[in-house]
Amino acid sequence: IVSYLSGLMTLSPGDLIATGTPPGVGFARKPPVFLQPGDTCRLEITGLGQIENPVKEA
């Protein structure tokens, strides 16, 4: 993963690469729920910190 991504962009010390599907994802809900423009996506690692990014229209 690191090799592939570093071919697409410059990775710097401290960069996080998030993979996988956490519990409660929107696709598995009935009905499915997906991120929309204006939503906020937050990644948190206990003891390390968190990062938040706004969801914008492509």
HTML snippet that shows the backbone in 3Dmol.js (N, CA, C, O; Angstrom):
<script src="https://3Dmol.org/build/3Dmol-min.js"></script>
<div id="view" style="width:600px;height:400px;position:relative"></div>
<script>
const pdb = `
ATOM      1  N   ILE A   1       0.836  -1.184   0.000  1.00  0.00           N
ATOM      2  CA  ILE A   1       0.000   0.000   0.000  1.00  0.00           C
ATOM      3  C   ILE A   1       0.881   1.248   0.000  1.00  0.00           C
ATOM      4  O   ILE A   1       0.639   2.184  -0.761  1.00  0.00           O
ATOM      5  N   VAL A   2       1.895   1.255   0.850  1.00  0.00           N
ATOM      6  CA  VAL A   2       2.780   2.423   0.930  1.00  0.00           C
ATOM      7  C   VAL A   2       3.489   2.635  -0.401  1.00  0.00           C
ATOM      8  O   VAL A   2       3.597   3.768  -0.872  1.00  0.00           O
ATOM      9  N   SER A   3       3.967   1.569  -1.004  1.00  0.00           N
ATOM     10  CA  SER A   3       4.659   1.678  -2.290  1.00  0.00           C
ATOM     11  C   SER A   3       3.732   2.235  -3.360  1.00  0.00           C
ATOM     12  O   SER A   3       4.121   3.130  -4.111  1.00  0.00           O
ATOM     13  N   TYR A   4       2.519   1.720  -3.439  1.00  0.00           N
ATOM     14  CA  TYR A   4       1.554   2.184  -4.434  1.00  0.00           C
ATOM     15  C   TYR A   4       1.228   3.658  -4.236  1.00  0.00           C
ATOM     16  O   TYR A   4       1.273   4.440  -5.186  1.00  0.00           O
ATOM     17  N   LEU A   5       0.900   4.038  -3.005  1.00  0.00           N
ATOM     18  CA  LEU A   5       0.536   5.430  -2.736  1.00  0.00           C
ATOM     19  C   LEU A   5       1.698   6.382  -2.967  1.00  0.00           C
ATOM     20  O   LEU A   5       1.496   7.500  -3.441  1.00  0.00           O
ATOM     21  N   SER A   6       2.908   5.955  -2.640  1.00  0.00           N
ATOM     22  CA  SER A   6       4.055   6.843  -2.846  1.00  0.00           C
ATOM     23  C   SER A   6       4.340   7.058  -4.323  1.00  0.00           C
ATOM     24  O   SER A   6       5.037   8.008  -4.679  1.00  0.00           O
ATOM     25  N   GLY A   7       3.820   6.204  -5.187  1.00  0.00           N
ATOM     26  CA  GLY A   7       3.918   6.429  -6.623  1.00  0.00           C
ATOM     27  C   GLY A   7       2.909   7.444  -7.125  1.00  0.00           C
ATOM     28  O   GLY A   7       3.055   7.975  -8.225  1.00  0.00           O
ATOM     29  N   LEU A   8       1.887   7.716  -6.327  1.00  0.00           N
ATOM     30  CA  LEU A   8       0.843   8.674  -6.701  1.00  0.00           C
ATOM     31  C   LEU A   8       1.030  10.038  -6.052  1.00  0.00           C
ATOM     32  O   LEU A   8       0.603  11.056  -6.597  1.00  0.00           O
ATOM     33  N   MET A   9       1.670  10.055  -4.886  1.00  0.00           N
ATOM     34  CA  MET A   9       1.829  11.299  -4.133  1.00  0.00           C
ATOM     35  C   MET A   9       3.057  11.193  -3.246  1.00  0.00           C
ATOM     36  O   MET A   9       3.596  10.106  -3.036  1.00  0.00           O
ATOM     37  N   THR A  10       3.485  12.316  -2.736  1.00  0.00           N
ATOM     38  CA  THR A  10       4.603  12.327  -1.804  1.00  0.00           C
ATOM     39  C   THR A  10       4.082  12.042  -0.403  1.00  0.00           C
ATOM     40  O   THR A  10       3.220  12.760   0.103  1.00  0.00           O
ATOM     41  N   LEU A  11       4.601  11.003   0.214  1.00  0.00           N
ATOM     42  CA  LEU A  11       4.251  10.698   1.596  1.00  0.00           C
ATOM     43  C   LEU A  11       5.299  11.317   2.511  1.00  0.00           C
ATOM     44  O   LEU A  11       6.500  11.223   2.260  1.00  0.00           O
ATOM     45  N   SER A  12       4.826  11.944   3.564  1.00  0.00           N
ATOM     46  CA  SER A  12       5.711  12.624   4.509  1.00  0.00           C
ATOM     47  C   SER A  12       5.649  11.934   5.863  1.00  0.00           C
ATOM     48  O   SER A  12       4.666  11.260   6.169  1.00  0.00           O
ATOM     49  N   PRO A  13       6.693  12.094   6.683  1.00  0.00           N
ATOM     50  CA  PRO A  13       6.639  11.539   8.038  1.00  0.00           C
ATOM     51  C   PRO A  13       5.396  12.049   8.765  1.00  0.00           C
ATOM     52  O   PRO A  13       5.110  13.246   8.752  1.00  0.00           O
ATOM     53  N   GLY A  14       4.671  11.147   9.391  1.00  0.00           N
ATOM     54  CA  GLY A  14       3.458  11.517  10.112  1.00  0.00           C
ATOM     55  C   GLY A  14       2.186  11.312   9.317  1.00  0.00           C
ATOM     56  O   GLY A  14       1.095  11.384   9.882  1.00  0.00           O
ATOM     57  N   ASP A  15       2.296  11.055   8.000  1.00  0.00           N
ATOM     58  CA  ASP A  15       1.103  10.789   7.195  1.00  0.00           C
ATOM     59  C   ASP A  15       0.426   9.514   7.687  1.00  0.00           C
ATOM     60  O   ASP A  15       1.098   8.564   8.090  1.00  0.00           O
ATOM     61  N   LEU A  16      -0.902   9.496   7.654  1.00  0.00           N
ATOM     62  CA  LEU A  16      -1.672   8.315   8.034  1.00  0.00           C
ATOM     63  C   LEU A  16      -2.311   7.719   6.794  1.00  0.00           C
ATOM     64  O   LEU A  16      -2.812   8.445   5.936  1.00  0.00           O
ATOM     65  N   ILE A  17      -2.295   6.405   6.701  1.00  0.00           N
ATOM     66  CA  ILE A  17      -2.974   5.696   5.626  1.00  0.00           C
ATOM     67  C   ILE A  17      -4.050   4.848   6.297  1.00  0.00           C
ATOM     68  O   ILE A  17      -3.739   3.881   6.992  1.00  0.00           O
ATOM     69  N   ALA A  18      -5.307   5.208   6.090  1.00  0.00           N
ATOM     70  CA  ALA A  18      -6.417   4.497   6.720  1.00  0.00           C
ATOM     71  C   ALA A  18      -6.997   3.498   5.723  1.00  0.00           C
ATOM     72  O   ALA A  18      -7.303   3.854   4.585  1.00  0.00           O
ATOM     73  N   THR A  19      -7.145   2.250   6.154  1.00  0.00           N
ATOM     74  CA  THR A  19      -7.725   1.215   5.311  1.00  0.00           C
ATOM     75  C   THR A  19      -8.733   0.419   6.122  1.00  0.00           C
ATOM     76  O   THR A  19      -8.791   0.531   7.346  1.00  0.00           O
ATOM     77  N   GLY A  20      -9.510  -0.369   5.438  1.00  0.00           N
ATOM     78  CA  GLY A  20     -10.447  -1.244   6.127  1.00  0.00           C
ATOM     79  C   GLY A  20     -11.819  -0.619   6.264  1.00  0.00           C
ATOM     80  O   GLY A  20     -12.046   0.521   5.859  1.00  0.00           O
ATOM     81  N   THR A  21     -12.720  -1.376   6.836  1.00  0.00           N
ATOM     82  CA  THR A  21     -14.094  -0.943   7.013  1.00  0.00           C
ATOM     83  C   THR A  21     -14.460  -1.080   8.483  1.00  0.00           C
ATOM     84  O   THR A  21     -14.533  -2.195   9.001  1.00  0.00           O
ATOM     85  N   PRO A  22     -14.693   0.049   9.167  1.00  0.00           N
ATOM     86  CA  PRO A  22     -15.062  -0.035  10.582  1.00  0.00           C
ATOM     87  C   PRO A  22     -16.505  -0.500  10.751  1.00  0.00           C
ATOM     88  O   PRO A  22     -17.281  -0.457   9.797  1.00  0.00           O
ATOM     89  N   PRO A  23     -16.871  -0.940  11.947  1.00  0.00           N
ATOM     90  CA  PRO A  23     -18.250  -1.352  12.184  1.00  0.00           C
ATOM     91  C   PRO A  23     -19.208  -0.178  12.024  1.00  0.00           C
ATOM     92  O   PRO A  23     -18.852   0.969  12.294  1.00  0.00           O
ATOM     93  N   GLY A  24     -20.426  -0.479  11.583  1.00  0.00           N
ATOM     94  CA  GLY A  24     -21.453   0.546  11.453  1.00  0.00           C
ATOM     95  C   GLY A  24     -21.391   1.346  10.174  1.00  0.00           C
ATOM     96  O   GLY A  24     -21.974   2.427  10.091  1.00  0.00           O
ATOM     97  N   VAL A  25     -20.686   0.827   9.160  1.00  0.00           N
ATOM     98  CA  VAL A  25     -20.574   1.574   7.908  1.00  0.00           C
ATOM     99  C   VAL A  25     -21.935   1.725   7.250  1.00  0.00           C
ATOM    100  O   VAL A  25     -22.827   0.895   7.426  1.00  0.00           O
ATOM    101  N   GLY A  26     -22.077   2.802   6.487  1.00  0.00           N
ATOM    102  CA  GLY A  26     -23.356   3.141   5.884  1.00  0.00           C
ATOM    103  C   GLY A  26     -23.892   2.140   4.891  1.00  0.00           C
ATOM    104  O   GLY A  26     -25.107   1.981   4.774  1.00  0.00           O
ATOM    105  N   PHE A  27     -23.006   1.450   4.160  1.00  0.00           N
ATOM    106  CA  PHE A  27     -23.452   0.504   3.141  1.00  0.00           C
ATOM    107  C   PHE A  27     -24.246  -0.648   3.747  1.00  0.00           C
ATOM    108  O   PHE A  27     -25.158  -1.180   3.114  1.00  0.00           O
ATOM    109  N   ALA A  28     -23.895  -1.034   4.981  1.00  0.00           N
ATOM    110  CA  ALA A  28     -24.551  -2.173   5.626  1.00  0.00           C
ATOM    111  C   ALA A  28     -25.866  -1.792   6.296  1.00  0.00           C
ATOM    112  O   ALA A  28     -26.610  -2.671   6.731  1.00  0.00           O
ATOM    113  N   ARG A  29     -26.161  -0.514   6.385  1.00  0.00           N
ATOM    114  CA  ARG A  29     -27.396  -0.076   7.036  1.00  0.00           C
ATOM    115  C   ARG A  29     -28.587  -0.279   6.109  1.00  0.00           C
ATOM    116  O   ARG A  29     -28.441  -0.351   4.889  1.00  0.00           O
ATOM    117  N   LYS A  30     -29.751  -0.367   6.706  1.00  0.00           N
ATOM    118  CA  LYS A  30     -30.988  -0.519   5.942  1.00  0.00           C
ATOM    119  C   LYS A  30     -31.883   0.667   6.229  1.00  0.00           C
ATOM    120  O   LYS A  30     -32.415   0.738   7.337  1.00  0.00           O
ATOM    121  N   PRO A  31     -32.091   1.603   5.320  1.00  0.00           N
ATOM    122  CA  PRO A  31     -31.471   1.718   4.002  1.00  0.00           C
ATOM    123  C   PRO A  31     -30.019   2.184   4.128  1.00  0.00           C
ATOM    124  O   PRO A  31     -29.629   2.725   5.162  1.00  0.00           O
ATOM    125  N   PRO A  32     -29.209   1.973   3.063  1.00  0.00           N
ATOM    126  CA  PRO A  32     -27.812   2.413   3.093  1.00  0.00           C
ATOM    127  C   PRO A  32     -27.697   3.920   3.322  1.00  0.00           C
ATOM    128  O   PRO A  32     -28.536   4.691   2.855  1.00  0.00           O
ATOM    129  N   VAL A  33     -26.658   4.331   4.042  1.00  0.00           N
ATOM    130  CA  VAL A  33     -26.394   5.741   4.323  1.00  0.00           C
ATOM    131  C   VAL A  33     -24.977   6.047   3.840  1.00  0.00           C
ATOM    132  O   VAL A  33     -24.036   5.333   4.186  1.00  0.00           O
ATOM    133  N   PHE A  34     -24.822   7.102   3.044  1.00  0.00           N
ATOM    134  CA  PHE A  34     -23.519   7.461   2.503  1.00  0.00           C
ATOM    135  C   PHE A  34     -23.159   8.888   2.894  1.00  0.00           C
ATOM    136  O   PHE A  34     -24.041   9.703   3.166  1.00  0.00           O
ATOM    137  N   LEU A  35     -21.862   9.189   2.921  1.00  0.00           N
ATOM    138  CA  LEU A  35     -21.415  10.549   3.209  1.00  0.00           C
ATOM    139  C   LEU A  35     -21.931  11.499   2.145  1.00  0.00           C
ATOM    140  O   LEU A  35     -22.010  11.152   0.966  1.00  0.00           O
ATOM    141  N   GLN A  36     -22.280  12.703   2.576  1.00  0.00           N
ATOM    142  CA  GLN A  36     -22.803  13.731   1.684  1.00  0.00           C
ATOM    143  C   GLN A  36     -21.965  14.994   1.837  1.00  0.00           C
ATOM    144  O   GLN A  36     -21.345  15.200   2.880  1.00  0.00           O
ATOM    145  N   PRO A  37     -21.937  15.851   0.795  1.00  0.00           N
ATOM    146  CA  PRO A  37     -21.239  17.134   0.940  1.00  0.00           C
ATOM    147  C   PRO A  37     -21.739  17.868   2.183  1.00  0.00           C
ATOM    148  O   PRO A  37     -22.943  17.950   2.427  1.00  0.00           O
ATOM    149  N   GLY A  38     -20.806  18.396   2.958  1.00  0.00           N
ATOM    150  CA  GLY A  38     -21.143  19.080   4.204  1.00  0.00           C
ATOM    151  C   GLY A  38     -20.930  18.200   5.431  1.00  0.00           C
ATOM    152  O   GLY A  38     -20.816  18.712   6.545  1.00  0.00           O
ATOM    153  N   ASP A  39     -20.875  16.876   5.239  1.00  0.00           N
ATOM    154  CA  ASP A  39     -20.576  15.972   6.349  1.00  0.00           C
ATOM    155  C   ASP A  39     -19.109  16.122   6.748  1.00  0.00           C
ATOM    156  O   ASP A  39     -18.312  16.692   6.002  1.00  0.00           O
ATOM    157  N   THR A  40     -18.763  15.617   7.907  1.00  0.00           N
ATOM    158  CA  THR A  40     -17.379  15.616   8.372  1.00  0.00           C
ATOM    159  C   THR A  40     -16.948  14.178   8.609  1.00  0.00           C
ATOM    160  O   THR A  40     -17.664  13.401   9.242  1.00  0.00           O
ATOM    161  N   CYS A  41     -15.780  13.831   8.100  1.00  0.00           N
ATOM    162  CA  CYS A  41     -15.200  12.504   8.304  1.00  0.00           C
ATOM    163  C   CYS A  41     -14.090  12.640   9.342  1.00  0.00           C
ATOM    164  O   CYS A  41     -13.158  13.423   9.156  1.00  0.00           O
ATOM    165  N   ARG A  42     -14.185  11.881  10.434  1.00  0.00           N
ATOM    166  CA  ARG A  42     -13.221  11.982  11.523  1.00  0.00           C
ATOM    167  C   ARG A  42     -12.539  10.638  11.732  1.00  0.00           C
ATOM    168  O   ARG A  42     -13.198   9.602  11.819  1.00  0.00           O
ATOM    169  N   LEU A  43     -11.223  10.665  11.811  1.00  0.00           N
ATOM    170  CA  LEU A  43     -10.413   9.484  12.105  1.00  0.00           C
ATOM    171  C   LEU A  43      -9.742   9.719  13.445  1.00  0.00           C
ATOM    172  O   LEU A  43      -9.077  10.736  13.642  1.00  0.00           O
ATOM    173  N   GLU A  44      -9.916   8.773  14.375  1.00  0.00           N
ATOM    174  CA  GLU A  44      -9.327   8.929  15.706  1.00  0.00           C
ATOM    175  C   GLU A  44      -8.588   7.662  16.101  1.00  0.00           C
ATOM    176  O   GLU A  44      -9.094   6.552  15.934  1.00  0.00           O
ATOM    177  N   ILE A  45      -7.387   7.842  16.625  1.00  0.00           N
ATOM    178  CA  ILE A  45      -6.605   6.742  17.171  1.00  0.00           C
ATOM    179  C   ILE A  45      -6.352   7.074  18.636  1.00  0.00           C
ATOM    180  O   ILE A  45      -5.673   8.052  18.949  1.00  0.00           O
ATOM    181  N   THR A  46      -6.899   6.259  19.530  1.00  0.00           N
ATOM    182  CA  THR A  46      -6.772   6.495  20.963  1.00  0.00           C
ATOM    183  C   THR A  46      -5.303   6.612  21.350  1.00  0.00           C
ATOM    184  O   THR A  46      -4.481   5.769  20.991  1.00  0.00           O
ATOM    185  N   GLY A  47      -4.991   7.660  22.079  1.00  0.00           N
ATOM    186  CA  GLY A  47      -3.628   7.887  22.527  1.00  0.00           C
ATOM    187  C   GLY A  47      -2.766   8.622  21.521  1.00  0.00           C
ATOM    188  O   GLY A  47      -1.653   9.036  21.845  1.00  0.00           O
ATOM    189  N   LEU A  48      -3.269   8.792  20.295  1.00  0.00           N
ATOM    190  CA  LEU A  48      -2.507   9.486  19.264  1.00  0.00           C
ATOM    191  C   LEU A  48      -3.158  10.807  18.880  1.00  0.00           C
ATOM    192  O   LEU A  48      -2.478  11.828  18.775  1.00  0.00           O
ATOM    193  N   GLY A  49      -4.458  10.795  18.671  1.00  0.00           N
ATOM    194  CA  GLY A  49      -5.167  12.015  18.301  1.00  0.00           C
ATOM    195  C   GLY A  49      -6.208  11.745  17.238  1.00  0.00           C
ATOM    196  O   GLY A  49      -6.560  10.597  16.970  1.00  0.00           O
ATOM    197  N   GLN A  50      -6.701  12.823  16.630  1.00  0.00           N
ATOM    198  CA  GLN A  50      -7.736  12.702  15.610  1.00  0.00           C
ATOM    199  C   GLN A  50      -7.504  13.715  14.505  1.00  0.00           C
ATOM    200  O   GLN A  50      -6.804  14.711  14.681  1.00  0.00           O
ATOM    201  N   ILE A  51      -8.114  13.431  13.356  1.00  0.00           N
ATOM    202  CA  ILE A  51      -8.083  14.346  12.227  1.00  0.00           C
ATOM    203  C   ILE A  51      -9.495  14.394  11.654  1.00  0.00           C
ATOM    204  O   ILE A  51     -10.168  13.368  11.559  1.00  0.00           O
ATOM    205  N   GLU A  52      -9.938  15.579  11.277  1.00  0.00           N
ATOM    206  CA  GLU A  52     -11.263  15.749  10.692  1.00  0.00           C
ATOM    207  C   GLU A  52     -11.129  16.387   9.324  1.00  0.00           C
ATOM    208  O   GLU A  52     -10.335  17.308   9.131  1.00  0.00           O
ATOM    209  N   ASN A  53     -11.917  15.889   8.369  1.00  0.00           N
ATOM    210  CA  ASN A  53     -11.930  16.445   7.023  1.00  0.00           C
ATOM    211  C   ASN A  53     -13.365  16.629   6.567  1.00  0.00           C
ATOM    212  O   ASN A  53     -14.196  15.742   6.763  1.00  0.00           O
ATOM    213  N   PRO A  54     -13.669  17.779   5.956  1.00  0.00           N
ATOM    214  CA  PRO A  54     -15.014  17.982   5.425  1.00  0.00           C
ATOM    215  C   PRO A  54     -15.205  17.178   4.142  1.00  0.00           C
ATOM    216  O   PRO A  54     -14.262  16.995   3.371  1.00  0.00           O
ATOM    217  N   VAL A  55     -16.426  16.700   3.916  1.00  0.00           N
ATOM    218  CA  VAL A  55     -16.765  16.010   2.672  1.00  0.00           C
ATOM    219  C   VAL A  55     -17.260  17.069   1.696  1.00  0.00           C
ATOM    220  O   VAL A  55     -18.178  17.830   2.003  1.00  0.00           O
ATOM    221  N   LYS A  56     -16.639  17.112   0.514  1.00  0.00           N
ATOM    222  CA  LYS A  56     -17.011  18.088  -0.506  1.00  0.00           C
ATOM    223  C   LYS A  56     -17.451  17.368  -1.763  1.00  0.00           C
ATOM    224  O   LYS A  56     -17.056  16.229  -2.012  1.00  0.00           O
ATOM    225  N   GLU A  57     -18.267  18.035  -2.546  1.00  0.00           N
ATOM    226  CA  GLU A  57     -18.734  17.461  -3.803  1.00  0.00           C
ATOM    227  C   GLU A  57     -17.568  17.321  -4.776  1.00  0.00           C
ATOM    228  O   GLU A  57     -16.732  18.218  -4.886  1.00  0.00           O
ATOM    229  N   ALA A  58     -17.518  16.200  -5.477  1.00  0.00           N
ATOM    230  CA  ALA A  58     -16.418  15.946  -6.425  1.00  0.00           C
ATOM    231  C   ALA A  58     -16.570  16.788  -7.683  1.00  0.00           C
ATOM    232  O   ALA A  58     -15.738  16.704  -8.586  1.00  0.00           O
TER     233      ALA A  58
END
`;
const viewer = $3Dmol.createViewer("view");
viewer.addModel(pdb, "pdb");
viewer.setStyle({}, {cartoon: {color: "spectrum"}});
viewer.zoomTo();
viewer.render();
</script>
